[in-house]
Amino acid sequence: MALNTTIENGGAKTAFSKQSVIFDDLYANNIIVNYKRDRTRLHFESYLTNKHTILELNAGTGQDAIYFSQKGYRVHATDVSEDMLTKLRQKVEALDLSDAVSCEQISFTDLKTISGQRRFDSIFSNFGGLNCTPELDKVLDSFANLLEPKGIVTLVIMPPFCLWEFLNLFRGRIKLALRRFNAKNGSKAHIEGVHFFCWYYKPAFVIKHLEKDFNLLSLEGLCTVVPPSYMEKFPVKFPRLWQLTKRLEEKVKKKFPFNQTGDYYIITLQKKY
């Protein structure tokens, strides 16, 4: 299949393909990453039934796909990087999960051509994978036809304002503090020495593009009070403060403005019909 999205044919695809070799080990011991993953999974699972089939976007090496399949769900894991999917397939084979997990290399802007033209009970995208496209509207427009009636969508997206990052302004780290503000033309990012662009989207953008076919169920901030995962030494250096930030985030995660000023936000919507 020809992958026709410019950004995914370029830097982002190359960067994540290179990182596939070390991806799991790179974040395995990052306490904040594990916190984010646990939060996201708990949120998503609260909307699932035992028979749910999941379409996962930007599945990467399959950490979430494996987790959900071991919980009894069927997962169709997609990613633009064949190298990431190779790692995923190796895990699936090693864990004998071939009946529960299927894989497909496809851009999330090409979802209308997904194999089998099938429908799913839910769509899941974790950790800002959707920030790698300037065409999020095109991705969102494909969701209604991919879902069964009353289907669920849970997306984890990076907003254009992150409180923790903005505070870097007072430390003189101006570039980091303001990097998300150029959302229209894209902001430069790099992984494994490969440069590419990211776009940052407000929750209102997602809600507006899905409001015709979907109802909003939940919106909560992720790493609003808890620091971003690149501050990985924070929980070790400040264990009591770490526990405090988690408790505070739990209290304010669904309240404005904390539900949309974190490193990410988790948004869940349900198909109307």
N, C-alpha and C positions, 0 to 999 in steps of 0.2 A: 504494500500500500504506500502511495506517495504521501508523505507528511508535508502538508502545504502551508504550515504556519511559519513565517519567517523567523520569529524569535526562537522557536523550538528546533528549526533546522540549523540554527547558528549556535551562539554561545551557551545558552542555557542547557541545551541537549548535550553538548560536548562536555560542559562542566560537570553535570551530574553523572554522565557516563564515566568520566575519569574518577569521580568520587565513589562510584559503586564498589570499588575494590576495598575501600576502607570505611565505608559509610557506617556499618553496624558497630565496628570497634571505636570509631571516632566519637560516638555519642553514648556508648554503653554505660559509662560511669558518670555521665553528666546528670547530677541530681535534678537540675531544673528541667532538662529535657524529659526525664522520666516523670516528673510532676506534670508537665504539659500533656504528655501522652496519656497518663492516667486520667487527668481531668477530661480530656477529649473523649476518650473511650467511655467513661462513665456517663457523660452527657449523651452521646450517641446511643448507647445501649438502652437508655431510659425510654427511648422511643421505638425500640425494636420489639417484634414478636418472635417467637421461636422459629417461625417459618420464613423469616425475611431473607430475601436474596439481595445482595449488596453489589452495586456497581461502584468500585473504588477508582477514583481518578488520581493521577500522580502517585501510584502505589509504591514506587521506589523498590527497595529490596524486600518488601512484603511484611514488615513487622506488624502492621495492623491487619493485613489480610490473614496472616497466620493466626494472630490472636482471635479474630472473629470467627475464623473457620473452626478453631478448637473449641469455641463456645457453641458450635452447632449451626452457624450460619453458612450459607453458600456465597462465595465471593468471586466476582469477575474482576480481576485486578488489571488495570490498564496503566500504561506509562509510555512516554515518548522514547525513553531510553531502553534499547534492547539489552544493554549491559546490566541495568538495574533489574530487568525482568529475568535475565539469566540467573542472577543471584536468587531471585524469588523462586524460580522453578527448581533450583537445587534444594532449597529449603522444603518446598512442597514434596519433592520426591523423597527426601531424607525422612520426613515426618509422615509419609504415606497419606497425604492429604489431597491426592489428585482428584478424588471424587467431590471435594468441597471447594477447591480453588482452581479457577481457570485464568489464563493470562492472555493479554492481547496488546501488541504494540500499536498504539494509536494516539494521536494528538487529541486533547480534549476539545479542540475546535472542529474535530472531524467526527464527533460522536454520532451524528446522524447516519454514519456509514458503519456503525459498530456491527460486528459479525453476528449473523442470525437475526438482526433487527428485532431483538427480544426486548421485553420490558422487565423492570426490576421493582422490588418493593422499596428500595432506598438507594440514595446516591451519597457517597462520602468522599470528601477531599480534605486531607489533613495538612497542617504546617505550611500554609501559604504557597502551595504548588500553583494555585490559580493566579498568584501574583506575577507569574512568568509570562502572562499574555496581555497584550493591549486590547484584546478582543473578548473580554469577559462577558460582554453582552451577548455575543454569539454563542458562548458556552451555555449561559443561562437559558437562552432561547431554546436550546435542545432538550431541556430537562423534562418538560411536560410529556413529550412523546416517548420518553425513555422509562417513565414510571407507571406502575399500576395505579388504579384509583386509590386515593388517600395515601399515596406514596410519600416518603420522607426524604428531605434533603438536609444534610448537615455539612457545612463548609467551615473551614478554619482559614481565615483570611487576614492579611496584614493591613491595617488601616493607614491612612495618610498622616496620622498624628499618634505618636507613642510618647506617653508622659516620661518614661524613663529615658528615652533617647533625647527628648527635648531638654532635659535637665543637664545634659552634657554641654549645653550652651554656656552654663555658668562655670564650666571647667576649661573653657576655651577650645573645646572640641567642636567647632562650629560645623564642620562638614558632616560629622556624625549626627549632630543635633538636628540638622535641616535636610538630611538626605531624602526624606520621604515627601518633601514639599513640592517636588517637581513631578508629581504623579502623572500629569497630562502627557509629557514627553518621555517619561520613563526615567528612573534613577539607576545609576551604574552600580552593579554588584559584581563580585568575583568569587569563584570557588575553584580551588586547585589551580590557581594562576590563570584561569579563563574568565574573561570579562563578558558580562551580558547585562541586560536591562530588566528592571522590575517595575511594575505599576502597582499603585496602592489605591484601594477602593474603600469608600465609606459603606457602612451597612445600608444606608439609604439607597445606594446604587443597586445593591442586590435586591432589596425589597421592591424598588420601583420596577425593575425588569422582570420580576416574578409575580407581581401583585395580581395580574390578570388571572393566573391559574393557581396561585398558592396563597396560603395564609401563614403569617408569621406565628411561630410557636414560642421561640425563645431567642434571646440575644444576650450573650454574656461576654465580658472581657476576660482575656487570658494573658497573664503576666502584665497586669495593670499595677498592682501593689507588689506582687512577686517580681523580682528583677528578670530581665531577659536572659536567655540561656547562655549568651556569650559571657555573662558574669558568673561563670561556672564555679568559681572559688568562693562565692558569697556564702552558700550554705555551710561550708566547712569553716570558714573564718568567723562567721557570725551565726552560730547554730540557733541561739535563742531568738535573734532577730529574724532568722529564716522562718522559724515556726510562727512568729508573730505575723509576718507578711502573709503567710498562707491563711491564717485565721481571718485576717482583715480582708483579704481578697474574697474569701468565701462569703463574707457578709455583704460586700459591695458589688460583686461581679455582675449582677443584673440591674444595678442602678445607674442612671445617667449621672455623670459622663463616663463612669468607670466601665460601663458595658461596651465602650467603643474607643477607648484611649489606651488600650494595652498594646503589647507587642503584636498580639493577634486578637481577634474576636471569634467566637463560635456562634454561628447563626443556624437555626433550624426552622424549616418551613414545611408545610404539608400541602400536598396537592388537593384542590378543592373537590375534585370529582373522580 
